[in-house]
Amino acid sequence: MAPYDCPRSERARLATAGARATTVGSLNRQPGGDVLKGNVFLALLLLALAVSLLGLTAIIVQAAVNGAPAFSLGLFTDPPSSLAERAGFRPALIGTLYLIGGVILLIVPLGVGAAIYLEEYADGTRWWNRLVELNIQNLAGVPSIIYGILGLAFIVRGPLDLGFIVAAGSLTLGLLVLPTVILAAREAIRAVPPSIREGSLALGATRWQTIRRQVLPASVPGIATGVILAISRAIGETAPLLLVGATTFVTFNPSFFGDDGYSALPVLIFNYATRPQDEFRVLASAGVIVMLIVLLAMNAFAVWLRNRYEQQW
Amino acid sequence: MEARDAMGAFGTGAAGMPPRSLEAPSPRYGEKAIQGLLALCAAVSVATTTAIVVSLLVPTLSFFGEVPIFDFLFGTDWAPTFTPASFGALPVVVGTLSTTLWGMLVAVPVGLLSAIYLSEYASPRVRRVVKPVIEVLAGIPTVAIGIFALIFLSPTVERVLPFFVKVPPFSAGVAGLAIGLMIVPIIASISDDAMRAVPGGLREAAYGLGATRMKVATRVVFPAAISGIVASIVLAGSRAVGETMVVLLAAGASPNLTFDPGVSVQTMTAFIGTTATGDIATGTTTYDTIFAVGSLLFVMTLAMNMVAIRLVRRYREVYD
């Protein structure tokens, strides 16, 4: 650096520094109120988040703490009883297993079939296809008790006249969760890029061969995730089952088409919770914990499945 | 094989043989059958809706043959299972609106603030963990939430805010709080999606003009995402109106014509849930009442869902 530059560069440096200080000062001159407001707002946001997370924790912890005394093997092996210490959930657990088995048989073919039709075949500009789409979106929002009414008036009695049997309950629950499956399966099928289809078609495969050999295998993880979430919803549904004949005082193991009554886990939990004795409330909480463990495990599995097999095209 | 034959035919077409068509040699009935089968699967959903409407409508019409529609909608005395029976549905409608109102008072602020945090403040890592955890709340069976309300929430609230639970353990307010907790994930999740669909350019422009983070979130992103946000609220409201188990467990079964959070109310869903499980002879007016109330519930939720679907479509179209 040349010595004669010194005074000028010193002046320049000072000037620059002064200008920078002024600029920075004026730019940072946020009114103190804004900083404070921003922080208060952030605190509010965190508080709201904490409320929802705390609510979730409270539901789980409360059920675990209240239900702990009733937790024993008898919970799974004993039938309901008027004596709390001898009462358990066995027929209800088996009833729920049957119900869910029927639901799976119903929703997997119907849900995937409808999703394939809507994604691969349907012409979205036709009014009937748009009607089907709108209809599925609406069905997803129909209250579950309305499905109970449908089950009672259409499946148990009325046109199908199945009577109060497990199959009627399965059918009701299956129709209830069907929109969930269709929407999830459609997402999964849509995620398969068109180039895969075009490649297959260009090689001479027919439309159905393309779907069966290319599109479906690629979308299985997404479809499975949707099915698992639908099943976990069906497990916990109580209101429609109340209407289609899931009763509570069933001491024997039910059968799928037997008309001598059946029970389901959430219905029995509900019944125990409404009895006046505290011991039965403990039992209800223990049942809730059993149900929550199953559901959380299924949810975790669904999330794992999605993350593990999610394909990046 | 067929393709090669077709090509061969094409090649020799000039030598006197008629050119063969390149189209498939068979009409492929199997393909058509499969397409028909799949269309049938899709038609099941339409059949479901039809079945719902028919099973609600037929008994409802016979109900209105007995009870004037005006008396049903605006009557204030609800005693359909007593003799003499009275069919004024206003108490159960107001009961439903009351639990929904108290639920929304919890869920709207909590859900929206959570959504703003997730969309505008949270790092991608935090968001990836927190959002699924909140959504677990939506997957908890409503009977579990009802038991939580009855066993834990009701005594706790009674101690802190006695006016919220005047006749323990049942109260519309406590049932509302529990419903609110249940629908928070709907509002948080859909609103978060809507706000994240707002293009980054809007945010950057606002920052460039010197707006603070809070201003960007509340004055730019929030209004830009308003249709999705409103949709999430409407959808949550529809879920709250249709909720059965929580109100059955925590709100009691006394039809009271009031918005007072401290007293027990009977909601429309709770009426259906308790009455349809009892031994009521089919074909009686009391039995038909279940369907009349069901129709009212169906129409209310359907209207709300349609509004929500329309709004969601709008925000998707604007920014995609």
HADDOCK unambig.tbl for C-alpha pairs under 7 A between the chains (distance, minus, plus):
assign (segid A and resid 38 and name CA) (segid B and resid 214 and name CA) 5.62 0.50 0.50
assign (segid A and resid 45 and name CA) (segid B and resid 113 and name CA) 5.01 0.50 0.50
assign (segid A and resid 45 and name CA) (segid B and resid 114 and name CA) 5.92 0.50 0.50
assign (segid A and resid 45 and name CA) (segid B and resid 117 and name CA) 5.75 0.50 0.50
assign (segid A and resid 48 and name CA) (segid B and resid 110 and name CA) 4.69 0.50 0.50
assign (segid A and resid 48 and name CA) (segid B and resid 113 and name CA) 5.92 0.50 0.50
assign (segid A and resid 48 and name CA) (segid B and resid 114 and name CA) 5.66 0.50 0.50
assign (segid A and resid 49 and name CA) (segid B and resid 114 and name CA) 4.98 0.50 0.50
assign (segid A and resid 52 and name CA) (segid B and resid 134 and name CA) 6.96 0.50 0.50
assign (segid A and resid 52 and name CA) (segid B and resid 181 and name CA) 6.79 0.50 0.50
assign (segid A and resid 53 and name CA) (segid B and resid 134 and name CA) 6.59 0.50 0.50
assign (segid A and resid 55 and name CA) (segid B and resid 181 and name CA) 6.75 0.50 0.50
assign (segid A and resid 56 and name CA) (segid B and resid 137 and name CA) 5.91 0.50 0.50
assign (segid A and resid 59 and name CA) (segid B and resid 145 and name CA) 6.90 0.50 0.50
assign (segid A and resid 59 and name CA) (segid B and resid 148 and name CA) 5.96 0.50 0.50
assign (segid A and resid 110 and name CA) (segid B and resid 41 and name CA) 5.18 0.50 0.50
assign (segid A and resid 113 and name CA) (segid B and resid 38 and name CA) 4.94 0.50 0.50
assign (segid A and resid 113 and name CA) (segid B and resid 41 and name CA) 5.56 0.50 0.50
assign (segid A and resid 114 and name CA) (segid B and resid 38 and name CA) 5.79 0.50 0.50
assign (segid A and resid 114 and name CA) (segid B and resid 39 and name CA) 6.60 0.50 0.50
assign (segid A and resid 114 and name CA) (segid B and resid 41 and name CA) 4.77 0.50 0.50
assign (segid A and resid 114 and name CA) (segid B and resid 42 and name CA) 4.04 0.50 0.50
assign (segid A and resid 117 and name CA) (segid B and resid 38 and name CA) 5.30 0.50 0.50
assign (segid A and resid 117 and name CA) (segid B and resid 39 and name CA) 5.73 0.50 0.50
assign (segid A and resid 117 and name CA) (segid B and resid 42 and name CA) 6.81 0.50 0.50
assign (segid A and resid 132 and name CA) (segid B and resid 46 and name CA) 6.31 0.50 0.50
assign (segid A and resid 135 and name CA) (segid B and resid 46 and name CA) 6.50 0.50 0.50
assign (segid A and resid 136 and name CA) (segid B and resid 45 and name CA) 6.31 0.50 0.50
assign (segid A and resid 138 and name CA) (segid B and resid 302 and name CA) 6.99 0.50 0.50
assign (segid A and resid 138 and name CA) (segid B and resid 305 and name CA) 6.37 0.50 0.50
assign (segid A and resid 141 and name CA) (segid B and resid 305 and name CA) 6.40 0.50 0.50
assign (segid A and resid 142 and name CA) (segid B and resid 301 and name CA) 6.73 0.50 0.50
assign (segid A and resid 143 and name CA) (segid B and resid 239 and name CA) 6.96 0.50 0.50
assign (segid A and resid 143 and name CA) (segid B and resid 242 and name CA) 4.78 0.50 0.50
assign (segid A and resid 143 and name CA) (segid B and resid 243 and name CA) 6.92 0.50 0.50
assign (segid A and resid 145 and name CA) (segid B and resid 244 and name CA) 6.92 0.50 0.50
assign (segid A and resid 145 and name CA) (segid B and resid 269 and name CA) 6.88 0.50 0.50
assign (segid A and resid 146 and name CA) (segid B and resid 294 and name CA) 6.50 0.50 0.50
assign (segid A and resid 150 and name CA) (segid B and resid 52 and name CA) 5.39 0.50 0.50
assign (segid A and resid 150 and name CA) (segid B and resid 55 and name CA) 6.18 0.50 0.50
assign (segid A and resid 153 and name CA) (segid B and resid 55 and name CA) 5.79 0.50 0.50
assign (segid A and resid 154 and name CA) (segid B and resid 55 and name CA) 6.37 0.50 0.50
assign (segid A and resid 208 and name CA) (segid B and resid 31 and name CA) 6.35 0.50 0.50
assign (segid A and resid 233 and name CA) (segid B and resid 139 and name CA) 6.71 0.50 0.50
assign (segid A and resid 236 and name CA) (segid B and resid 141 and name CA) 4.62 0.50 0.50
assign (segid A and resid 237 and name CA) (segid B and resid 141 and name CA) 6.51 0.50 0.50
assign (segid A and resid 238 and name CA) (segid B and resid 143 and name CA) 6.84 0.50 0.50
assign (segid A and resid 239 and name CA) (segid B and resid 244 and name CA) 6.35 0.50 0.50
assign (segid A and resid 239 and name CA) (segid B and resid 245 and name CA) 6.35 0.50 0.50
assign (segid A and resid 239 and name CA) (segid B and resid 273 and name CA) 6.75 0.50 0.50
assign (segid A and resid 242 and name CA) (segid B and resid 273 and name CA) 6.93 0.50 0.50
assign (segid A and resid 242 and name CA) (segid B and resid 277 and name CA) 6.17 0.50 0.50
assign (segid A and resid 243 and name CA) (segid B and resid 276 and name CA) 5.95 0.50 0.50
assign (segid A and resid 243 and name CA) (segid B and resid 277 and name CA) 5.63 0.50 0.50
assign (segid A and resid 266 and name CA) (segid B and resid 143 and name CA) 6.86 0.50 0.50
assign (segid A and resid 270 and name CA) (segid B and resid 143 and name CA) 6.53 0.50 0.50
assign (segid A and resid 273 and name CA) (segid B and resid 147 and name CA) 6.76 0.50 0.50
assign (segid A and resid 288 and name CA) (segid B and resid 144 and name CA) 5.90 0.50 0.50
